[in-house]
Amino acid sequence: MCNRPPRRRSAVTGRCDHCDWTAITSSYSQMVKFYQDHIRANHPRVWLRV
Ligand SMILES: [Zn+2]
């Protein structure tokens, strides 16, 4: 439990509510874009609802 990577400033961690997908980006807006791309590619049904 002491093996965690050093925390970078302004790093944004995102994860998917529908699978185990996680991502780290440098800004929140980039994370939103990443997440939307993931949803659209992997959960088209969810994407259509959003
Ligand atoms: Zn997902």
mmCIF file of the protein (N, C-alpha, C, O) and its ligand, coordinates in Angstrom:
data_MODEL
# 
_entry.id   MODEL 
# 
loop_
_entity.id 
_entity.type 
_entity.pdbx_number_of_molecules 
1 polymer     1 
2 non-polymer 1 
# 
_entity_poly.entity_id                      1 
_entity_poly.type                           'polypeptide(L)' 
_entity_poly.nstd_linkage                   no 
_entity_poly.nstd_monomer                   no 
_entity_poly.pdbx_seq_one_letter_code       MCNRPPRRRSAVTGRCDHCDWTAITSSYSQMVKFYQDHIRANHPRVWLRV 
_entity_poly.pdbx_seq_one_letter_code_can   MCNRPPRRRSAVTGRCDHCDWTAITSSYSQMVKFYQDHIRANHPRVWLRV 
_entity_poly.pdbx_strand_id                 A 
# 
loop_
_entity_poly_seq.entity_id 
_entity_poly_seq.num 
_entity_poly_seq.mon_id 
_entity_poly_seq.hetero 
1 1  MET n 
1 2  CYS n 
1 3  ASN n 
1 4  ARG n 
1 5  PRO n 
1 6  PRO n 
1 7  ARG n 
1 8  ARG n 
1 9  ARG n 
1 10 SER n 
1 11 ALA n 
1 12 VAL n 
1 13 THR n 
1 14 GLY n 
1 15 ARG n 
1 16 CYS n 
1 17 ASP n 
1 18 HIS n 
1 19 CYS n 
1 20 ASP n 
1 21 TRP n 
1 22 THR n 
1 23 ALA n 
1 24 ILE n 
1 25 THR n 
1 26 SER n 
1 27 SER n 
1 28 TYR n 
1 29 SER n 
1 30 GLN n 
1 31 MET n 
1 32 VAL n 
1 33 LYS n 
1 34 PHE n 
1 35 TYR n 
1 36 GLN n 
1 37 ASP n 
1 38 HIS n 
1 39 ILE n 
1 40 ARG n 
1 41 ALA n 
1 42 ASN n 
1 43 HIS n 
1 44 PRO n 
1 45 ARG n 
1 46 VAL n 
1 47 TRP n 
1 48 LEU n 
1 49 ARG n 
1 50 VAL n 
# 
loop_
_struct_asym.id 
_struct_asym.entity_id 
A 1 
B 2 
# 
loop_
_chem_comp.id 
_chem_comp.type 
_chem_comp.mon_nstd_flag 
ALA 'L-peptide linking' y 
ARG 'L-peptide linking' y 
ASN 'L-peptide linking' y 
ASP 'L-peptide linking' y 
CYS 'L-peptide linking' y 
GLN 'L-peptide linking' y 
GLY 'peptide linking'   y 
HIS 'L-peptide linking' y 
ILE 'L-peptide linking' y 
LEU 'L-peptide linking' y 
LYS 'L-peptide linking' y 
MET 'L-peptide linking' y 
PHE 'L-peptide linking' y 
PRO 'L-peptide linking' y 
SER 'L-peptide linking' y 
THR 'L-peptide linking' y 
TRP 'L-peptide linking' y 
TYR 'L-peptide linking' y 
VAL 'L-peptide linking' y 
ZN  non-polymer         . 
# 
_pdbx_entity_nonpoly.entity_id   2 
_pdbx_entity_nonpoly.name        ? 
_pdbx_entity_nonpoly.comp_id     ZN 
# 
_pdbx_nonpoly_scheme.asym_id         B 
_pdbx_nonpoly_scheme.entity_id       2 
_pdbx_nonpoly_scheme.mon_id          ZN 
_pdbx_nonpoly_scheme.ndb_seq_num     1 
_pdbx_nonpoly_scheme.pdb_seq_num     101 
_pdbx_nonpoly_scheme.auth_seq_num    101 
_pdbx_nonpoly_scheme.pdb_mon_id      ZN 
_pdbx_nonpoly_scheme.auth_mon_id     ZN 
_pdbx_nonpoly_scheme.pdb_strand_id   A 
_pdbx_nonpoly_scheme.pdb_ins_code    . 
# 
loop_
_atom_site.group_PDB 
_atom_site.id 
_atom_site.type_symbol 
_atom_site.label_atom_id 
_atom_site.label_alt_id 
_atom_site.label_comp_id 
_atom_site.label_asym_id 
_atom_site.label_entity_id 
_atom_site.label_seq_id 
_atom_site.pdbx_PDB_ins_code 
_atom_site.Cartn_x 
_atom_site.Cartn_y 
_atom_site.Cartn_z 
_atom_site.occupancy 
_atom_site.B_iso_or_equiv 
_atom_site.pdbx_formal_charge 
_atom_site.auth_seq_id 
_atom_site.auth_comp_id 
_atom_site.auth_asym_id 
_atom_site.auth_atom_id 
_atom_site.pdbx_PDB_model_num 
ATOM   1   N  N  . MET A 1 1  ? 0.816   -1.201 0.000   1.00 0.00 ? 1   MET A N  1 
ATOM   2   C  CA . MET A 1 1  ? 0.000   0.000  0.000   1.00 0.00 ? 1   MET A CA 1 
ATOM   3   C  C  . MET A 1 1  ? 0.855   1.258  0.000   1.00 0.00 ? 1   MET A C  1 
ATOM   4   O  O  . MET A 1 1  ? 0.327   2.364  -0.118  1.00 0.00 ? 1   MET A O  1 
ATOM   5   N  N  . CYS A 1 2  ? 2.180   1.102  0.132   1.00 0.00 ? 2   CYS A N  1 
ATOM   6   C  CA . CYS A 1 2  ? 3.032   2.287  0.075   1.00 0.00 ? 2   CYS A CA 1 
ATOM   7   C  C  . CYS A 1 2  ? 3.701   2.396  -1.296  1.00 0.00 ? 2   CYS A C  1 
ATOM   8   O  O  . CYS A 1 2  ? 4.691   3.108  -1.466  1.00 0.00 ? 2   CYS A O  1 
ATOM   9   N  N  . ASN A 1 3  ? 3.147   1.685  -2.252  1.00 0.00 ? 3   ASN A N  1 
ATOM   10  C  CA . ASN A 1 3  ? 3.725   1.691  -3.595  1.00 0.00 ? 3   ASN A CA 1 
ATOM   11  C  C  . ASN A 1 3  ? 2.984   2.606  -4.556  1.00 0.00 ? 3   ASN A C  1 
ATOM   12  O  O  . ASN A 1 3  ? 3.112   2.463  -5.772  1.00 0.00 ? 3   ASN A O  1 
ATOM   13  N  N  . ARG A 1 4  ? 2.235   3.513  -4.040  1.00 0.00 ? 4   ARG A N  1 
ATOM   14  C  CA . ARG A 1 4  ? 1.449   4.364  -4.917  1.00 0.00 ? 4   ARG A CA 1 
ATOM   15  C  C  . ARG A 1 4  ? 2.356   5.331  -5.677  1.00 0.00 ? 4   ARG A C  1 
ATOM   16  O  O  . ARG A 1 4  ? 3.338   5.837  -5.132  1.00 0.00 ? 4   ARG A O  1 
ATOM   17  N  N  . PRO A 1 5  ? 2.016   5.579  -6.934  1.00 0.00 ? 5   PRO A N  1 
ATOM   18  C  CA . PRO A 1 5  ? 2.814   6.529  -7.715  1.00 0.00 ? 5   PRO A CA 1 
ATOM   19  C  C  . PRO A 1 5  ? 2.695   7.921  -7.121  1.00 0.00 ? 5   PRO A C  1 
ATOM   20  O  O  . PRO A 1 5  ? 1.687   8.250  -6.496  1.00 0.00 ? 5   PRO A O  1 
ATOM   21  N  N  . PRO A 1 6  ? 3.703   8.727  -7.310  1.00 0.00 ? 6   PRO A N  1 
ATOM   22  C  CA . PRO A 1 6  ? 3.669   10.087 -6.777  1.00 0.00 ? 6   PRO A CA 1 
ATOM   23  C  C  . PRO A 1 6  ? 2.507   10.860 -7.387  1.00 0.00 ? 6   PRO A C  1 
ATOM   24  O  O  . PRO A 1 6  ? 2.234   10.749 -8.583  1.00 0.00 ? 6   PRO A O  1 
ATOM   25  N  N  . ARG A 1 7  ? 1.852   11.614 -6.585  1.00 0.00 ? 7   ARG A N  1 
ATOM   26  C  CA . ARG A 1 7  ? 0.695   12.365 -7.056  1.00 0.00 ? 7   ARG A CA 1 
ATOM   27  C  C  . ARG A 1 7  ? 1.152   13.606 -7.819  1.00 0.00 ? 7   ARG A C  1 
ATOM   28  O  O  . ARG A 1 7  ? 1.885   14.449 -7.302  1.00 0.00 ? 7   ARG A O  1 
ATOM   29  N  N  . ARG A 1 8  ? 0.690   13.688 -9.073  1.00 0.00 ? 8   ARG A N  1 
ATOM   30  C  CA . ARG A 1 8  ? 1.087   14.840 -9.880  1.00 0.00 ? 8   ARG A CA 1 
ATOM   31  C  C  . ARG A 1 8  ? 0.076   15.959 -9.703  1.00 0.00 ? 8   ARG A C  1 
ATOM   32  O  O  . ARG A 1 8  ? -1.129  15.727 -9.600  1.00 0.00 ? 8   ARG A O  1 
ATOM   33  N  N  . ARG A 1 9  ? 0.582   17.144 -9.672  1.00 0.00 ? 9   ARG A N  1 
ATOM   34  C  CA . ARG A 1 9  ? -0.327  18.276 -9.571  1.00 0.00 ? 9   ARG A CA 1 
ATOM   35  C  C  . ARG A 1 9  ? -1.204  18.372 -10.800 1.00 0.00 ? 9   ARG A C  1 
ATOM   36  O  O  . ARG A 1 9  ? -0.746  18.139 -11.918 1.00 0.00 ? 9   ARG A O  1 
ATOM   37  N  N  . SER A 1 10 ? -2.427  18.704 -10.601 1.00 0.00 ? 10  SER A N  1 
ATOM   38  C  CA . SER A 1 10 ? -3.390  18.936 -11.666 1.00 0.00 ? 10  SER A CA 1 
ATOM   39  C  C  . SER A 1 10 ? -3.648  17.692 -12.522 1.00 0.00 ? 10  SER A C  1 
ATOM   40  O  O  . SER A 1 10 ? -4.107  17.803 -13.659 1.00 0.00 ? 10  SER A O  1 
ATOM   41  N  N  . ALA A 1 11 ? -3.355  16.519 -11.981 1.00 0.00 ? 11  ALA A N  1 
ATOM   42  C  CA . ALA A 1 11 ? -3.735  15.311 -12.703 1.00 0.00 ? 11  ALA A CA 1 
ATOM   43  C  C  . ALA A 1 11 ? -5.185  14.983 -12.371 1.00 0.00 ? 11  ALA A C  1 
ATOM   44  O  O  . ALA A 1 11 ? -5.603  15.053 -11.216 1.00 0.00 ? 11  ALA A O  1 
ATOM   45  N  N  . VAL A 1 12 ? -5.933  14.630 -13.389 1.00 0.00 ? 12  VAL A N  1 
ATOM   46  C  CA . VAL A 1 12 ? -7.338  14.302 -13.214 1.00 0.00 ? 12  VAL A CA 1 
ATOM   47  C  C  . VAL A 1 12 ? -7.522  12.815 -13.501 1.00 0.00 ? 12  VAL A C  1 
ATOM   48  O  O  . VAL A 1 12 ? -7.149  12.325 -14.567 1.00 0.00 ? 12  VAL A O  1 
ATOM   49  N  N  . THR A 1 13 ? -8.096  12.114 -12.544 1.00 0.00 ? 13  THR A N  1 
ATOM   50  C  CA . THR A 1 13 ? -8.360  10.699 -12.731 1.00 0.00 ? 13  THR A CA 1 
ATOM   51  C  C  . THR A 1 13 ? -9.839  10.494 -13.013 1.00 0.00 ? 13  THR A C  1 
ATOM   52  O  O  . THR A 1 13 ? -10.703 11.019 -12.311 1.00 0.00 ? 13  THR A O  1 
ATOM   53  N  N  . GLY A 1 14 ? -10.107 9.728  -14.044 1.00 0.00 ? 14  GLY A N  1 
ATOM   54  C  CA . GLY A 1 14 ? -11.502 9.451  -14.372 1.00 0.00 ? 14  GLY A CA 1 
ATOM   55  C  C  . GLY A 1 14 ? -11.722 7.955  -14.458 1.00 0.00 ? 14  GLY A C  1 
ATOM   56  O  O  . GLY A 1 14 ? -10.800 7.194  -14.757 1.00 0.00 ? 14  GLY A O  1 
ATOM   57  N  N  . ARG A 1 15 ? -12.937 7.544  -14.198 1.00 0.00 ? 15  ARG A N  1 
ATOM   58  C  CA . ARG A 1 15 ? -13.253 6.134  -14.384 1.00 0.00 ? 15  ARG A CA 1 
ATOM   59  C  C  . ARG A 1 15 ? -14.676 6.001  -14.910 1.00 0.00 ? 15  ARG A C  1 
ATOM   60  O  O  . ARG A 1 15 ? -15.503 6.905  -14.792 1.00 0.00 ? 15  ARG A O  1 
ATOM   61  N  N  . CYS A 1 16 ? -14.922 4.830  -15.495 1.00 0.00 ? 16  CYS A N  1 
ATOM   62  C  CA . CYS A 1 16 ? -16.193 4.593  -16.152 1.00 0.00 ? 16  CYS A CA 1 
ATOM   63  C  C  . CYS A 1 16 ? -17.164 3.929  -15.182 1.00 0.00 ? 16  CYS A C  1 
ATOM   64  O  O  . CYS A 1 16 ? -16.782 3.041  -14.420 1.00 0.00 ? 16  CYS A O  1 
ATOM   65  N  N  . ASP A 1 17 ? -18.411 4.361  -15.216 1.00 0.00 ? 17  ASP A N  1 
ATOM   66  C  CA . ASP A 1 17 ? -19.434 3.742  -14.371 1.00 0.00 ? 17  ASP A CA 1 
ATOM   67  C  C  . ASP A 1 17 ? -19.892 2.403  -14.927 1.00 0.00 ? 17  ASP A C  1 
ATOM   68  O  O  . ASP A 1 17 ? -20.594 1.659  -14.242 1.00 0.00 ? 17  ASP A O  1 
ATOM   69  N  N  . HIS A 1 18 ? -19.506 2.084  -16.161 1.00 0.00 ? 18  HIS A N  1 
ATOM   70  C  CA . HIS A 1 18 ? -20.071 0.936  -16.851 1.00 0.00 ? 18  HIS A CA 1 
ATOM   71  C  C  . HIS A 1 18 ? -19.068 -0.193 -17.046 1.00 0.00 ? 18  HIS A C  1 
ATOM   72  O  O  . HIS A 1 18 ? -19.455 -1.296 -17.430 1.00 0.00 ? 18  HIS A O  1 
ATOM   73  N  N  . CYS A 1 19 ? -17.787 0.061  -16.788 1.00 0.00 ? 19  CYS A N  1 
ATOM   74  C  CA . CYS A 1 19 ? -16.773 -0.974 -16.914 1.00 0.00 ? 19  CYS A CA 1 
ATOM   75  C  C  . CYS A 1 19 ? -15.565 -0.563 -16.074 1.00 0.00 ? 19  CYS A C  1 
ATOM   76  O  O  . CYS A 1 19 ? -15.658 0.356  -15.261 1.00 0.00 ? 19  CYS A O  1 
ATOM   77  N  N  . ASP A 1 20 ? -14.451 -1.230 -16.264 1.00 0.00 ? 20  ASP A N  1 
ATOM   78  C  CA . ASP A 1 20 ? -13.270 -0.981 -15.428 1.00 0.00 ? 20  ASP A CA 1 
ATOM   79  C  C  . ASP A 1 20 ? -12.336 0.070  -16.015 1.00 0.00 ? 20  ASP A C  1 
ATOM   80  O  O  . ASP A 1 20 ? -11.203 0.215  -15.556 1.00 0.00 ? 20  ASP A O  1 
ATOM   81  N  N  . TRP A 1 21 ? -12.787 0.786  -17.001 1.00 0.00 ? 21  TRP A N  1 
ATOM   82  C  CA . TRP A 1 21 ? -11.954 1.799  -17.665 1.00 0.00 ? 21  TRP A CA 1 
ATOM   83  C  C  . TRP A 1 21 ? -11.567 2.925  -16.715 1.00 0.00 ? 21  TRP A C  1 
ATOM   84  O  O  . TRP A 1 21 ? -12.393 3.490  -15.998 1.00 0.00 ? 21  TRP A O  1 
ATOM   85  N  N  . THR A 1 22 ? -10.288 3.220  -16.744 1.00 0.00 ? 22  THR A N  1 
ATOM   86  C  CA . THR A 1 22 ? -9.815  4.380  -15.987 1.00 0.00 ? 22  THR A CA 1 
ATOM   87  C  C  . THR A 1 22 ? -8.845  5.154  -16.860 1.00 0.00 ? 22  THR A C  1 
ATOM   88  O  O  . THR A 1 22 ? -8.260  4.597  -17.788 1.00 0.00 ? 22  THR A O  1 
ATOM   89  N  N  . ALA A 1 23 ? -8.674  6.420  -16.571 1.00 0.00 ? 23  ALA A N  1 
ATOM   90  C  CA . ALA A 1 23 ? -7.750  7.234  -17.346 1.00 0.00 ? 23  ALA A CA 1 
ATOM   91  C  C  . ALA A 1 23 ? -7.252  8.376  -16.481 1.00 0.00 ? 23  ALA A C  1 
ATOM   92  O  O  . ALA A 1 23 ? -7.918  8.819  -15.545 1.00 0.00 ? 23  ALA A O  1 
ATOM   93  N  N  . ILE A 1 24 ? -6.073  8.832  -16.821 1.00 0.00 ? 24  ILE A N  1 
ATOM   94  C  CA . ILE A 1 24 ? -5.513  9.988  -16.122 1.00 0.00 ? 24  ILE A CA 1 
ATOM   95  C  C  . ILE A 1 24 ? -5.150  11.031 -17.166 1.00 0.00 ? 24  ILE A C  1 
ATOM   96  O  O  . ILE A 1 24 ? -4.434  10.742 -18.125 1.00 0.00 ? 24  ILE A O  1 
ATOM   97  N  N  . THR A 1 25 ? -5.638  12.222 -16.977 1.00 0.00 ? 25  THR A N  1 
ATOM   98  C  CA . THR A 1 25 ? -5.304  13.302 -17.895 1.00 0.00 ? 25  THR A CA 1 
ATOM   99  C  C  . THR A 1 25 ? -4.829  14.500 -17.085 1.00 0.00 ? 25  THR A C  1 
ATOM   100 O  O  . THR A 1 25 ? -4.873  14.497 -15.855 1.00 0.00 ? 25  THR A O  1 
ATOM   101 N  N  . SER A 1 26 ? -4.384  15.501 -17.786 1.00 0.00 ? 26  SER A N  1 
ATOM   102 C  CA . SER A 1 26 ? -3.806  16.651 -17.097 1.00 0.00 ? 26  SER A CA 1 
ATOM   103 C  C  . SER A 1 26 ? -4.832  17.744 -16.820 1.00 0.00 ? 26  SER A C  1 
ATOM   104 O  O  . SER A 1 26 ? -4.542  18.703 -16.104 1.00 0.00 ? 26  SER A O  1 
ATOM   105 N  N  . SER A 1 27 ? -6.013  17.605 -17.375 1.00 0.00 ? 27  SER A N  1 
ATOM   106 C  CA . SER A 1 27 ? -7.022  18.631 -17.114 1.00 0.00 ? 27  SER A CA 1 
ATOM   107 C  C  . SER A 1 27 ? -8.415  18.005 -17.137 1.00 0.00 ? 27  SER A C  1 
ATOM   108 O  O  . SER A 1 27 ? -8.633  16.948 -17.730 1.00 0.00 ? 27  SER A O  1 
ATOM   109 N  N  . TYR A 1 28 ? -9.342  18.681 -16.481 1.00 0.00 ? 28  TYR A N  1 
ATOM   110 C  CA . TYR A 1 28 ? -10.700 18.158 -16.406 1.00 0.00 ? 28  TYR A CA 1 
ATOM   111 C  C  . TYR A 1 28 ? -11.367 18.145 -17.777 1.00 0.00 ? 28  TYR A C  1 
ATOM   112 O  O  . TYR A 1 28 ? -12.071 17.192 -18.113 1.00 0.00 ? 28  TYR A O  1 
ATOM   113 N  N  . SER A 1 29 ? -11.155 19.191 -18.571 1.00 0.00 ? 29  SER A N  1 
ATOM   114 C  CA . SER A 1 29 ? -11.796 19.241 -19.884 1.00 0.00 ? 29  SER A CA 1 
ATOM   115 C  C  . SER A 1 29 ? -11.294 18.114 -20.775 1.00 0.00 ? 29  SER A C  1 
ATOM   116 O  O  . SER A 1 29 ? -12.046 17.555 -21.574 1.00 0.00 ? 29  SER A O  1 
ATOM   117 N  N  . GLN A 1 30 ? -10.010 17.785 -20.627 1.00 0.00 ? 30  GLN A N  1 
ATOM   118 C  CA . GLN A 1 30 ? -9.461  16.682 -21.405 1.00 0.00 ? 30  GLN A CA 1 
ATOM   119 C  C  . GLN A 1 30 ? -10.084 15.364 -20.943 1.00 0.00 ? 30  GLN A C  1 
ATOM   120 O  O  . GLN A 1 30 ? -10.352 14.476 -21.753 1.00 0.00 ? 30  GLN A O  1 
ATOM   121 N  N  . MET A 1 31 ? -10.305 15.249 -19.653 1.00 0.00 ? 31  MET A N  1 
ATOM   122 C  CA . MET A 1 31 ? -10.925 14.040 -19.133 1.00 0.00 ? 31  MET A CA 1 
ATOM   123 C  C  . MET A 1 31 ? -12.332 13.867 -19.671 1.00 0.00 ? 31  MET A C  1 
ATOM   124 O  O  . MET A 1 31 ? -12.731 12.759 -20.029 1.00 0.00 ? 31  MET A O  1 
ATOM   125 N  N  . VAL A 1 32 ? -13.078 14.943 -19.730 1.00 0.00 ? 32  VAL A N  1 
ATOM   126 C  CA . VAL A 1 32 ? -14.441 14.866 -20.265 1.00 0.00 ? 32  VAL A CA 1 
ATOM   127 C  C  . VAL A 1 32 ? -14.409 14.363 -21.700 1.00 0.00 ? 32  VAL A C  1 
ATOM   128 O  O  . VAL A 1 32 ? -15.220 13.528 -22.099 1.00 0.00 ? 32  VAL A O  1 
ATOM   129 N  N  . LYS A 1 33 ? -13.466 14.881 -22.464 1.00 0.00 ? 33  LYS A N  1 
ATOM   130 C  CA . LYS A 1 33 ? -13.340 14.459 -23.859 1.00 0.00 ? 33  LYS A CA 1 
ATOM   131 C  C  . LYS A 1 33 ? -12.963 12.979 -23.938 1.00 0.00 ? 33  LYS A C  1 
ATOM   132 O  O  . LYS A 1 33 ? -13.544 12.228 -24.722 1.00 0.00 ? 33  LYS A O  1 
ATOM   133 N  N  . PHE A 1 34 ? -12.006 12.569 -23.138 1.00 0.00 ? 34  PHE A N  1 
ATOM   134 C  CA . PHE A 1 34 ? -11.583 11.169 -23.077 1.00 0.00 ? 34  PHE A CA 1 
ATOM   135 C  C  . PHE A 1 34 ? -12.761 10.265 -22.751 1.00 0.00 ? 34  PHE A C  1 
ATOM   136 O  O  . PHE A 1 34 ? -12.995 9.249  -23.405 1.00 0.00 ? 34  PHE A O  1 
ATOM   137 N  N  . TYR A 1 35 ? -13.484 10.661 -21.731 1.00 0.00 ? 35  TYR A N  1 
ATOM   138 C  CA . TYR A 1 35 ? -14.591 9.827  -21.244 1.00 0.00 ? 35  TYR A CA 1 
ATOM   139 C  C  . TYR A 1 35 ? -15.682 9.718  -22.300 1.00 0.00 ? 35  TYR A C  1 
ATOM   140 O  O  . TYR A 1 35 ? -16.236 8.641  -22.521 1.00 0.00 ? 35  TYR A O  1 
ATOM   141 N  N  . GLN A 1 36 ? -15.988 10.837 -22.949 1.00 0.00 ? 36  GLN A N  1 
ATOM   142 C  CA . GLN A 1 36 ? -17.012 10.805 -23.986 1.00 0.00 ? 36  GLN A CA 1 
ATOM   143 C  C  . GLN A 1 36 ? -16.583 9.910  -25.139 1.00 0.00 ? 36  GLN A C  1 
ATOM   144 O  O  . GLN A 1 36 ? -17.399 9.167  -25.685 1.00 0.00 ? 36  GLN A O  1 
ATOM   145 N  N  . ASP A 1 37 ? -15.306 9.974  -25.512 1.00 0.00 ? 37  ASP A N  1 
ATOM   146 C  CA . ASP A 1 37 ? -14.803 9.099  -26.568 1.00 0.00 ? 37  ASP A CA 1 
ATOM   147 C  C  . ASP A 1 37 ? -14.950 7.635  -26.171 1.00 0.00 ? 37  ASP A C  1 
ATOM   148 O  O  . ASP A 1 37 ? -15.336 6.792  -26.981 1.00 0.00 ? 37  ASP A O  1 
ATOM   149 N  N  . HIS A 1 38 ? -14.634 7.346  -24.902 1.00 0.00 ? 38  HIS A N  1 
ATOM   150 C  CA . HIS A 1 38 ? -14.736 5.975  -24.410 1.00 0.00 ? 38  HIS A CA 1 
ATOM   151 C  C  . HIS A 1 38 ? -16.182 5.497  -24.439 1.00 0.00 ? 38  HIS A C  1 
ATOM   152 O  O  . HIS A 1 38 ? -16.466 4.397  -24.912 1.00 0.00 ? 38  HIS A O  1 
ATOM   153 N  N  . ILE A 1 39 ? -17.086 6.313  -23.938 1.00 0.00 ? 39  ILE A N  1 
ATOM   154 C  CA . ILE A 1 39 ? -18.504 5.946  -23.908 1.00 0.00 ? 39  ILE A CA 1 
ATOM   155 C  C  . ILE A 1 39 ? -19.018 5.694  -25.318 1.00 0.00 ? 39  ILE A C  1 
ATOM   156 O  O  . ILE A 1 39 ? -19.709 4.710  -25.586 1.00 0.00 ? 39  ILE A O  1 
ATOM   157 N  N  . ARG A 1 40 ? -18.666 6.598  -26.198 1.00 0.00 ? 40  ARG A N  1 
ATOM   158 C  CA . ARG A 1 40 ? -19.156 6.486  -27.569 1.00 0.00 ? 40  ARG A CA 1 
ATOM   159 C  C  . ARG A 1 40 ? -18.648 5.209  -28.226 1.00 0.00 ? 40  ARG A C  1 
ATOM   160 O  O  . ARG A 1 40 ? -19.375 4.564  -28.981 1.00 0.00 ? 40  ARG A O  1 
ATOM   161 N  N  . ALA A 1 41 ? -17.388 4.841  -27.935 1.00 0.00 ? 41  ALA A N  1 
ATOM   162 C  CA . ALA A 1 41 ? -16.779 3.685  -28.580 1.00 0.00 ? 41  ALA A CA 1 
ATOM   163 C  C  . ALA A 1 41 ? -17.199 2.370  -27.928 1.00 0.00 ? 41  ALA A C  1 
ATOM   164 O  O  . ALA A 1 41 ? -17.360 1.358  -28.610 1.00 0.00 ? 41  ALA A O  1 
ATOM   165 N  N  . ASN A 1 42 ? -17.376 2.389  -26.598 1.00 0.00 ? 42  ASN A N  1 
ATOM   166 C  CA . ASN A 1 42 ? -17.566 1.129  -25.881 1.00 0.00 ? 42  ASN A CA 1 
ATOM   167 C  C  . ASN A 1 42 ? -18.967 0.936  -25.325 1.00 0.00 ? 42  ASN A C  1 
ATOM   168 O  O  . ASN A 1 42 ? -19.375 -0.192 -25.050 1.00 0.00 ? 42  ASN A O  1 
ATOM   169 N  N  . HIS A 1 43 ? -19.690 1.998  -25.162 1.00 0.00 ? 43  HIS A N  1 
ATOM   170 C  CA . HIS A 1 43 ? -21.044 1.883  -24.594 1.00 0.00 ? 43  HIS A CA 1 
ATOM   171 C  C  . HIS A 1 43 ? -22.010 2.722  -25.415 1.00 0.00 ? 43  HIS A C  1 
ATOM   172 O  O  . HIS A 1 43 ? -22.589 3.682  -24.907 1.00 0.00 ? 43  HIS A O  1 
ATOM   173 N  N  . PRO A 1 44 ? -22.183 2.369  -26.667 1.00 0.00 ? 44  PRO A N  1 
ATOM   174 C  CA . PRO A 1 44 ? -23.019 3.203  -27.555 1.00 0.00 ? 44  PRO A CA 1 
ATOM   175 C  C  . PRO A 1 44 ? -24.431 3.390  -27.017 1.00 0.00 ? 44  PRO A C  1 
ATOM   176 O  O  . PRO A 1 44 ? -25.032 4.444  -27.226 1.00 0.00 ? 44  PRO A O  1 
ATOM   177 N  N  . ARG A 1 45 ? -24.963 2.404  -26.339 1.00 0.00 ? 45  ARG A N  1 
ATOM   178 C  CA . ARG A 1 45 ? -26.307 2.572  -25.792 1.00 0.00 ? 45  ARG A CA 1 
ATOM   179 C  C  . ARG A 1 45 ? -26.350 3.642  -24.724 1.00 0.00 ? 45  ARG A C  1 
ATOM   180 O  O  . ARG A 1 45 ? -27.281 4.446  -24.659 1.00 0.00 ? 45  ARG A O  1 
ATOM   181 N  N  . VAL A 1 46 ? -25.325 3.637  -23.887 1.00 0.00 ? 46  VAL A N  1 
ATOM   182 C  CA . VAL A 1 46 ? -25.240 4.649  -22.848 1.00 0.00 ? 46  VAL A CA 1 
ATOM   183 C  C  . VAL A 1 46 ? -25.055 6.019  -23.497 1.00 0.00 ? 46  VAL A C  1 
ATOM   184 O  O  . VAL A 1 46 ? -25.653 7.015  -23.088 1.00 0.00 ? 46  VAL A O  1 
ATOM   185 N  N  . TRP A 1 47 ? -24.206 6.030  -24.522 1.00 0.00 ? 47  TRP A N  1 
ATOM   186 C  CA . TRP A 1 47 ? -23.934 7.293  -25.218 1.00 0.00 ? 47  TRP A CA 1 
ATOM   187 C  C  . TRP A 1 47 ? -25.232 7.893  -25.785 1.00 0.00 ? 47  TRP A C  1 
ATOM   188 O  O  . TRP A 1 47 ? -25.452 9.101  -25.695 1.00 0.00 ? 47  TRP A O  1 
ATOM   189 N  N  . LEU A 1 48 ? -26.076 7.052  -26.362 1.00 0.00 ? 48  LEU A N  1 
ATOM   190 C  CA . LEU A 1 48 ? -27.301 7.558  -26.960 1.00 0.00 ? 48  LEU A CA 1 
ATOM   191 C  C  . LEU A 1 48 ? -28.232 8.131  -25.901 1.00 0.00 ? 48  LEU A C  1 
ATOM   192 O  O  . LEU A 1 48 ? -28.990 9.062  -26.172 1.00 0.00 ? 48  LEU A O  1 
ATOM   193 N  N  . ARG A 1 49 ? -28.174 7.581  -24.705 1.00 0.00 ? 49  ARG A N  1 
ATOM   194 C  CA . ARG A 1 49 ? -29.025 8.113  -23.640 1.00 0.00 ? 49  ARG A CA 1 
ATOM   195 C  C  . ARG A 1 49 ? -28.541 9.454  -23.141 1.00 0.00 ? 49  ARG A C  1 
ATOM   196 O  O  . ARG A 1 49 ? -29.328 10.315 -22.748 1.00 0.00 ? 49  ARG A O  1 
ATOM   197 N  N  . VAL A 1 50 ? -27.215 9.616  -23.165 1.00 0.00 ? 50  VAL A N  1 
ATOM   198 C  CA . VAL A 1 50 ? -26.669 10.881 -22.692 1.00 0.00 ? 50  VAL A CA 1 
ATOM   199 C  C  . VAL A 1 50 ? -26.916 11.926 -23.771 1.00 0.00 ? 50  VAL A C  1 
ATOM   200 O  O  . VAL A 1 50 ? -26.541 13.087 -23.604 1.00 0.00 ? 50  VAL A O  1 
HETATM 201 ZN ZN . ZN  B 2 .  ? -16.692 1.937  -19.919 1.00 0.00 2 101 ZN  A ZN 1 
# 
